[in-house]
Structures are given as structure tokens and as C-alpha cells.
């Protein structure tokens, strides 16, 4: 089963943060469909979204994102992916 997922990360804006946030995806051979980051003072808000992520990976990725140095908060939003008939 797959789901569409959006991870929102609040973290301190530090050099090297963005590659560290991509690492949990890369080590599972996954590539986010979109990445959006916005700096607000000393904080950075990063959204990482993926369509059709394996459902069993969602909690693993969320846990790994929360362990990245500098991360203050991780939230996830998900919906079941709808497959279109050909």
C-alpha cells in the first residue's frame, strides 16, 4: 500500500541541513517529489513531499527526520494514493 505524504520540518537554519534531511530518503532508495524551504530568521521550515510512498516507510522517515541535528519539530500529513485505471 502506498500513500501521499508531506513532511514539514522546523529546524535551525544551519549549513548542511538540507542534505541531512534528504539522507533518510536516499538510504531507502526514495526520492522526494518536491522540496520547499523557507528561512524565517534563525529557523528554516522545510516541506518534503512524496507521492505514492510505501506506507511502511512513512514512520521510519519521520523518525529519522526528527533525529537530524538542528531539527525542532517534524509533522506529517498523509492520504491514500489513488491509482488510476489505465
GICORPE-V379466 format. One record per residue. N is the residue number from 0. SS is DSSP state (~ for helix, > for strand, _ for the rest). NEAR is the number of other ideal C-beta (glycine too) atoms within 12 Angstrom. D_FIRST is the distance of its C-alpha to the first C-alpha in whole Angstrom. Layout:
n:ss:near:d_first
N:SS:NEAR:D_FIRST
N:SS:NEAR:D_FIRST
This chain:
n:ss:near:d_first
0:_:15:0
1:>:20:4
2:>:25:7
3:>:25:11
4:>:36:13
5:>:27:16
6:>:42:18
7:>:28:22
8:>:39:24
9:>:28:28
10:>:33:30
11:>:23:34
12:_:22:35
13:_:20:35
14:_:11:36
15:_:16:33
16:~:28:30
17:~:26:28
18:~:16:28
19:~:27:27
20:~:36:24
21:~:26:23
22:~:21:23
23:~:32:20
24:~:31:18
25:~:16:20
26:_:14:20
27:_:19:16
28:_:10:17
29:_:27:15
30:_:18:17
31:_:31:17
32:_:19:18
33:>:16:21
34:>:24:23
35:>:19:26
36:>:23:28
37:>:16:32
38:>:17:34
39:>:13:36
40:_:10:39
41:_:14:38
42:>:20:35
43:>:30:32
44:>:27:29
45:>:37:26
46:>:27:23
47:>:40:20
48:>:27:17
49:>:33:14
50:>:22:12
51:>:24:8
52:>:35:8
53:>:22:6
54:~:20:6
55:~:14:8
56:~:28:11
57:~:33:11
58:~:20:14
59:~:22:15
60:~:36:16
61:~:29:18
62:~:16:20
63:~:26:21
64:~:37:22
65:~:25:24
66:_:18:26
67:_:32:27
68:_:16:31
69:_:25:32
70:>:31:29
71:>:22:30
72:>:20:27
73:>:30:23
74:>:20:21
75:>:28:17
76:>:18:16
77:>:26:13
78:>:18:11
79:>:15:8
80:_:19:8
81:_:12:10
82:_:12:11
83:_:6:14
84:_:4:16
85:_:3:18
